[in-house]
Amino acid sequence: MVSRQRVAQSVGPGSPLTGTWGGGFCNLNNMNSTTEKLSALRVIPVLRLTTRAGAESAIDCLIEAGFRTVELTLTTPGAIELIAALRRRTGTDFLVGAGTVLDLDTAKACLEAGADYLVSPCLVAGMGKLANDAGRTALLGGFTPTEVLAAWREGAAIVKVFPAATGGPAHLAALHAIYPQIPLCPTGGVSAANLLDYFKAGAAVVGVGNNVIDQKALTEGNRAQVISHAQSFLELAKRNGA
């Protein structure tokens, strides 16, 4: 297993990992840790939908668009069952994430369902150790310098900076300046308009919520438009060398 220090030093802008990213089609099997893999993928689609059917349709479109990871938030109806189903249908090079995990019992259920990584908007005591002991990864939330460091010390492989929109790229840049060794994942308000600004500010990877899904097209069953819209996020990062 690659050390946290080595991973943290390798995922910043201009690092070798950024050069291996290829629009969601990099060879994840050649990487040693989930942290490396997520950082190479660069964009985590974070699904928070109100119906299970909508989530299933969105997942299908994201996979066809070329994404190699999806984070399913537990506010989605039937989320744990969806995580298990997604794990069964995808290969080991596809990373399944469980989002909005707020307690250890739920975290254990997500790991048992096959989640590769657990994500929380806050610090959940013991979740980093739980994930690490299971050979998985935890992304714990923080916003202030104190919270970011606490999440890192709690065992987070990546710290989720949430809600990112509150401070914007400038806030992330300030955090990255004092904690260059901590991989940061801004989430909450990341869009096609500011995605590159977050990478320039020092993000190792970004979480993009329902902005990644064309909600109107999804509702209307316009699968081609949903896929095209999602692909635009991958192409944006790839085209601009994020």
VENUR-V681912 format. One record per pair of residues at least 24 apart in sequence whose C-alpha atoms are under 10 Angstrom apart, sorted by the first residue. I is the first residue (numbers start at 1). J is the second residue. Records with the same first field share a line. If there is no record, write none. Layout:
# VENUR-V681912
I: J + J
This chain:
# VENUR-V681912
1: 32 + 33 + 135
2: 31 + 32 + 33 + 34 + 35 + 36
3: 33 + 157
4: 33 + 35 + 152 + 155 + 156 + 157 + 158 + 181 + 182 + 183
5: 157 + 181 + 182 + 183
6: 181
7: 32 + 33 + 35 + 36 + 39 + 157 + 158 + 181 + 182 + 183
8: 35 + 36 + 39 + 157 + 158 + 179 + 180 + 181 + 182 + 183 + 184 + 204
9: 180 + 181 + 182 + 183
10: 36 + 39 + 181 + 183 + 204
11: 35 + 36 + 38 + 39 + 40 + 42 + 180 + 181 + 182 + 183 + 184 + 202 + 203 + 204 + 205
12: 39 + 176 + 180 + 181 + 182 + 183 + 184 + 199 + 200 + 201 + 202 + 203 + 204 + 205
13: 199 + 200 + 201 + 202 + 203 + 204 + 205 + 241 + 242
14: 200 + 202 + 241 + 242
15: 204
16: 40
17: 41 + 42 + 204
18: 42 + 204 + 205 + 238 + 241 + 242
19: 238 + 241 + 242
21: 237 + 238 + 241 + 242
22: 234 + 235 + 237 + 238 + 239 + 241
23: 65 + 66 + 67 + 68 + 231 + 232 + 233 + 234 + 235 + 236 + 237 + 238 + 239
24: 63 + 65 + 66 + 67 + 68 + 69 + 231 + 234 + 235 + 237 + 238
25: 66 + 67 + 68 + 93 + 234
26: 68 + 93
27: 93
28: 68 + 92 + 93 + 94 + 95
29: 92 + 93 + 94
30: 93
31: 93
33: 135 + 136 + 137 + 157
34: 95 + 116 + 117 + 135 + 136 + 137 + 138 + 157 + 158
35: 117 + 136 + 137 + 138 + 139 + 156 + 157 + 158 + 183 + 204 + 205
36: 157 + 204 + 205
37: 68 + 69 + 93 + 94 + 95 + 205
38: 68 + 69 + 95 + 117 + 158 + 185 + 204 + 205 + 206
39: 158 + 183 + 184 + 185 + 203 + 204 + 205 + 206
40: 204 + 205
41: 67 + 68 + 69 + 204 + 205 + 206 + 234 + 237
42: 185 + 199 + 203 + 204 + 205 + 206 + 207 + 234 + 237 + 238 + 242
43: 67 + 68 + 69 + 70 + 185 + 195 + 204 + 205 + 206 + 207 + 208 + 212 + 233 + 234 + 237
44: 68 + 69 + 70 + 71 + 95 + 97 + 185 + 187 + 205 + 206 + 207 + 208 + 209 + 212
45: 69 + 70 + 71 + 72 + 97 + 187 + 206 + 207 + 208 + 209 + 210 + 211 + 212 + 213 + 230 + 233
46: 70 + 71 + 72 + 73 + 97 + 98 + 99 + 187 + 188 + 206 + 207 + 208 + 209 + 210 + 211 + 212 + 213
47: 71 + 72 + 73 + 74 + 75 + 76 + 98 + 99 + 207 + 208 + 209 + 210 + 211 + 212 + 213
48: 72 + 73 + 74 + 75 + 76 + 77 + 79 + 99 + 100 + 209 + 210
49: 73 + 74 + 75 + 76 + 77 + 79 + 209 + 210 + 215
50: 75 + 76 + 77
51: 75 + 76 + 77 + 78 + 79
52: 76 + 77 + 78 + 79 + 81 + 82
53: 77 + 78
54: 215 + 218 + 219 + 221
55: 79 + 82 + 218
56: 82 + 85 + 86
57: 218 + 219 + 221 + 223 + 226
58: 210 + 212 + 213 + 214 + 215 + 218 + 223 + 226 + 227 + 230
59: 86 + 213
60: 86 + 223 + 227
61: 213 + 218 + 223 + 224 + 225 + 226 + 227 + 228 + 229 + 230 + 231
62: 212 + 213 + 226 + 227 + 228 + 229 + 230 + 231
63: 90 + 94 + 227 + 230 + 231
64: 223 + 224 + 227 + 228 + 230 + 231
65: 224 + 226 + 227 + 228 + 229 + 230 + 231 + 232 + 233 + 234
66: 227 + 230 + 231 + 234
67: 94 + 95 + 230 + 231 + 233 + 234
68: 93 + 94 + 95 + 96
69: 93 + 94 + 95 + 96 + 97 + 116
70: 94 + 95 + 96 + 97 + 98 + 99 + 207
71: 95 + 96 + 97 + 98 + 99 + 100 + 115 + 116 + 117 + 118 + 119 + 207 + 208 + 209
72: 96 + 97 + 98 + 99 + 100 + 115 + 118 + 119
73: 97 + 98 + 99 + 100 + 101 + 118 + 119 + 120 + 209
74: 98 + 99 + 100 + 101 + 102 + 106 + 110
75: 99 + 100 + 101
76: 100
79: 110
80: 106 + 109 + 110 + 111 + 112 + 113 + 114 + 115
81: 110 + 113
82: 113
83: 110 + 111 + 112 + 113 + 114 + 115 + 116
84: 110 + 111 + 112 + 113 + 114 + 115
85: 113 + 114
86: 113 + 114 + 115
87: 113 + 114 + 115 + 116
88: 113 + 114
92: 116
97: 137 + 138 + 139
98: 138 + 139
99: 139
100: 140 + 141
101: 127 + 138 + 139 + 140
102: 127 + 140
103: 127
104: 128 + 130 + 131
107: 131 + 138
108: 134
111: 135 + 136 + 137
117: 157
118: 156
119: 156 + 158 + 159 + 160
120: 159 + 160 + 162
121: 159 + 160 + 161 + 162 + 163 + 187 + 188
122: 147 + 148 + 151 + 159 + 160 + 161 + 162
123: 147 + 148 + 150 + 151 + 152 + 154 + 156 + 159 + 160
124: 151 + 154
125: 151 + 154 + 155
126: 154 + 155
127: 154 + 155 + 156
128: 152 + 153 + 154 + 155 + 156 + 157
129: 154 + 155 + 156
130: 155
131: 155 + 156 + 157
132: 156 + 157
139: 183 + 184 + 185
140: 185
141: 184 + 185 + 186 + 187
142: 184 + 186
143: 167 + 171 + 172 + 175 + 186
144: 171 + 172 + 175
145: 174 + 175 + 176 + 178 + 179
148: 175 + 179 + 182 + 184
149: 175 + 179 + 182
151: 182
152: 181 + 182 + 183
156: 182 + 183
157: 182 + 183 + 184
158: 182 + 183 + 184 + 185 + 204 + 205
159: 183 + 184 + 185 + 186 + 204
160: 184 + 185 + 186 + 187 + 188 + 203 + 205 + 206 + 207
161: 185 + 186 + 187 + 188 + 203 + 206 + 207
162: 186 + 187 + 188 + 189 + 207
163: 187 + 188 + 189 + 190
164: 188 + 189 + 190 + 198 + 206 + 207
165: 189 + 190 + 191 + 194
168: 194 + 197 + 198 + 201
169: 194 + 195 + 196 + 197 + 198 + 199 + 200 + 201 + 202 + 203
170: 197 + 198 + 200 + 201 + 202
171: 198 + 201
172: 197 + 198 + 199 + 200 + 201 + 202 + 203
173: 197 + 198 + 199 + 200 + 201 + 202 + 203
174: 201 + 202
175: 201 + 202 + 203
176: 201 + 202 + 203 + 204
177: 201 + 202
191: 233
192: 232 + 233 + 234 + 236 + 237
193: 233 + 236
195: 233 + 236 + 237 + 242
196: 236 + 237 + 240 + 241 + 242
197: 242
198: 242
199: 237 + 241 + 242
200: 242
203: 242
204: 242
205: 242
208: 233
